[in-house]
Amino acid sequence: MQLRPGWYYPTRMERRDTMQASQAVTKPSIALCVHVHEGCEQKIREIQAGIEEEGVPYTVVPDEEQDRMILAYKGAGMSQLGVGIGITSTGLCIHHHKLPADQPLFVTAGASNSKEWRRFGYNAARLIKGIPFKNEELPAVVSKEPDLTQMICEIILKVMKETAQTMGR
């Protein structure tokens, strides 16, 4: 798929007959605002797959803007669902129309991979559906309580030492 600036690209979830760019704004969908660049087709394909798997419609809107946060904010304002994704050569961004323009929900910088692109699609759709986000790289939970396995080992060692001392008497 080769994108051309200023064109409207209907999605599989839309009728492919005489759709106009002005109708893209009125259809309830996630707006994927794209600064057309080399390799953007693969990013769009993965993001669309993530959105489709969650069952939410989307609309691809090419734009001349090169800042992913501005694109995402524009998309969120255009979308009746209030969610926009900005796609540029420098990364991706998910924005919600109720957030300040300089405080997007998710942002990637630099090179990323197809898993991350698809996760952006999932998370944009999940924002609309109101369900928890997919996060494949969860940070380790740091707890102030000692590890249960460590506690059990310490108790067993203590019992063994006490047993050895009582038997040695």
C-alpha positions, 0 to 999 in steps of 0.5 A, spaced: 500 500 500 503 506 497 500 512 501 499 519 498 499 525 502 492 528 502 488 522 500 483 518 505 484 511 505 478 507 507 479 501 511 476 493 511 471 495 516 468 501 511 464 500 504 469 501 499 465 505 494 465 513 494 468 515 501 470 522 502 475 524 507 470 529 510 466 522 512 472 520 515 471 525 521 464 523 522 465 515 522 466 513 529 473 510 529 480 511 531 484 516 527 491 513 525 494 520 523 500 518 518 506 522 516 508 518 510 515 515 510 519 509 508 516 503 511 510 506 514 506 501 511 508 495 515 507 500 522 500 501 519 499 494 518 501 492 525 497 497 528 491 495 524 491 488 526 492 490 533 485 494 533 482 489 528 483 484 533 480 488 539 474 489 534 474 497 533 474 500 527 479 505 525 481 510 519 487 512 516 488 519 515 495 521 511 498 528 514 504 533 513 505 534 520 512 530 522 511 530 530 507 524 532 504 527 538 501 533 534 499 527 529 496 523 535 492 529 538 489 531 531 487 524 530 484 524 537 480 531 536 478 528 529 475 521 532 468 521 535 471 515 539 476 521 542 482 516 540 488 518 535 494 514 533 500 519 531 505 515 526 511 518 524 518 515 522 521 517 529 515 513 533 508 512 535 504 516 540 497 514 542 493 520 545 486 521 548 482 528 546 481 529 554 488 529 555 492 536 554 496 536 548 503 535 551 501 529 555 499 523 551 498 516 553 503 512 550 509 514 546 515 510 543 521 513 540 526 511 535 526 504 532 521 499 535 518 492 532 512 489 529 510 487 536 510 494 539 506 496 533 501 491 534 501 493 542 499 500 540 493 498 536 491 493 542 492 499 547 488 504 543 482 499 542 482 497 549 482 505 551 476 505 547 473 499 550 475 501 557 479 494 559 486 493 561 492 495 557 496 490 554 503 490 556 508 485 555 514 487 558 511 488 565 517 491 570 519 486 576 514 487 582 519 490 588 516 488 595 518 490 602 516 483 604 521 477 604 520 472 599 516 466 601 521 461 598 526 465 602 522 465 608 521 457 608 528 456 607 530 460 613 525 456 617 527 449 615 535 451 616 533 453 623 529 447 625 535 443 622 540 446 626 536 446 633 534 439 631 542 437 630 543 441 637 538 437 641 540 430 638 548 432 640 546 433 647 
